[in-house]
Amino acid sequence: MKNIFHILSIVVCGLALCCLTGCKQDLTFDHEQMQFEPIPNAILIELVAPVGTAVDDEIYIFGAFNGLTESTAVGEIAWQMEKAANSDKKWGIYLFPADFVEGKTLADGFSFVSKKAGGERDIRGQVVTHTLDAATGNGYNIWGDRWAAYFNTDNKIQHNGPVVYVQDESGFGKLTLYLHGEVNDLNGSWPGMSITGFETVNGLELAYFDLGEGNEGLSENLIFSDNGSNQLPDYGPVTLGSDPLYLHITAEGKVEVLNIDGVVGHDGAVVYVLDGMDWGMNTTLYMWGDVNNLNGDWPGMSVTGTEVFGDYTYMYFDLGAANEGLTEHLILSNGGASQRPDYDDYVIGEDIYLYMGPDGAPVVITDPEHPGDVVWFDPKAAPKEEALIDLYFYNATDTLGVMPDVEGNDSITPLYLYTWGSAEAFGAWPGTSSAATDSLEILGLPLLHTQITGFVGDTYHLIINNNRGTQLDDYTIEAVEPQNEYYLKLTDDGITPLTVAAQARKK
């Protein structure tokens, strides 16, 4: 057995070299990137640990080069590998040729053994032997196969309480999970708990978090992060139960249910949404009713995932099993910027399929594979054609207020522009009082000008108001072609078309 001081001196040398060479402190690693810095007089071996390796396991290297076997290597601290700080799948060790059995090298064969799961095996269950023509000053990645425990059906991974499985494609170097809800800081303060281990489920290698016995039934929100430096949106709340939760996290920052066996698993009732607004994954769902702000303050919860029915792809929101029986109003929005009218009095229990279109509240779809009877246009059709609407206003109001000019003339209560329909083009109610972008004169009439950008087929209902107080009746504006013009006269009685010549003269 080697002297422990000798091993510590290796670590100190490595740290000193780091100081001299300027080791990077904020790299994001994955299992194919080296986790340790090579040093001149040692061979760096990094093991991509086999599936099922627990993060608190002890792993040892052995072979002809050090005279150890699978049965004698465990406990030999000089040959114990160190888990990488920034990866839960990498273990490393510095090997010094001066410590090798005389005349032996790594080319004579070596392998690895886990204290918890036994020696390394191939797909047939045979002992694995690696060979390597290695040189000092270099680092080498070795991909582990599987541990002996893989072949022992009586030695399957035993989990501690509820389990969250994760297919991790986030690109994070060190994935952590923080939980808050009924119990904040459950299993650790921010950034939360580290990965418990890895397991292959239906052919997928998944990280997993054991959440602990005694936590069943708690309603918690999950936040995945890169050890606190970068984080994904809250997922949840979810009820921690005996059934595992399978999730997929992506490089785009999404957290969605993982289809582990061909059937998407859901947490409680589901609101499915067929997107006729082209909002995509920016869509959010807000709920109020028996419980206001259910599953999140405005604009509510993010899309849980997507699911295909026939030829149509639906976004869906898992509402949580603990919320069954509540009566809620549903508001779909584009992250809060634009919103559709409420879908009222949904009793959480049965799944519901909704078409979210530009006109009116979402409409129930009775056959998700054949939604054509309720849609105003085919979501699979060609992309929409962009449209521009030029609005020209002649202000003849007396008591309601004034339409501010481009210099911000609002000496009395200004008029606000607001639209609903295809979008809230001037922001949420009551809109904006500074919508004018320039002024012009036509036939002696001073006009203020602004624009709406959207798509051909869009419909906007324009409401002129004085900041929530008095408002004029809605005036409908349609984008019937790529270029559209509306000349409007504003009076205290309403909005009417203004007949003017087509020629305009800029001031």
Secondary structure as UniProt FT lines:
FT   HELIX           4..21
FT   TURN            31..32
FT   TURN            40..41
FT   STRAND          43..48
FT   TURN            51..52
FT   TURN            55..56
FT   STRAND          59..63
FT   TURN            64..67
FT   HELIX           70..73
FT   TURN            74..75
FT   HELIX           77..79
FT   STRAND          82..83
FT   TURN            85..86
FT   STRAND          90..95
FT   HELIX           97..99
FT   TURN            102..103
FT   HELIX           106..108
FT   STRAND          110..114
FT   TURN            115..117
FT   STRAND          118..121
FT   TURN            123..124
FT   TURN            136..137
FT   STRAND          139..143
FT   STRAND          146..147
FT   HELIX           148..151
FT   HELIX           153..155
FT   STRAND          163..168
FT   STRAND          175..181
FT   TURN            184..185
FT   TURN            190..191
FT   STRAND          193..194
FT   STRAND          197..201
FT   TURN            202..203
FT   STRAND          204..210
FT   TURN            213..214
FT   TURN            216..217
FT   STRAND          219..226
FT   TURN            227..228
FT   STRAND          235..239
FT   STRAND          245..249
FT   TURN            251..252
FT   STRAND          255..257
FT   STRAND          270..275
FT   HELIX           280..282
FT   STRAND          284..289
FT   TURN            292..295
FT   TURN            298..299
FT   STRAND          301..302
FT   STRAND          305..309
FT   TURN            310..311
FT   STRAND          312..318
FT   HELIX           321..323
FT   TURN            324..325
FT   STRAND          327..333
FT   TURN            335..336
FT   STRAND          343..347
FT   TURN            348..349
FT   STRAND          352..356
FT   STRAND          363..364
FT   TURN            368..369
FT   HELIX           371..373
FT   TURN            379..380
FT   STRAND          386..395
FT   TURN            406..407
FT   STRAND          416..421
FT   TURN            425..426
FT   TURN            429..430
FT   STRAND          438..442
FT   TURN            443..444
FT   STRAND          445..455
FT   TURN            456..457
FT   STRAND          459..465
FT   TURN            467..468
FT   STRAND          475..478
FT   STRAND          483..491
FT   TURN            492..493
FT   STRAND          494..497
FT   STRAND          505..506
//
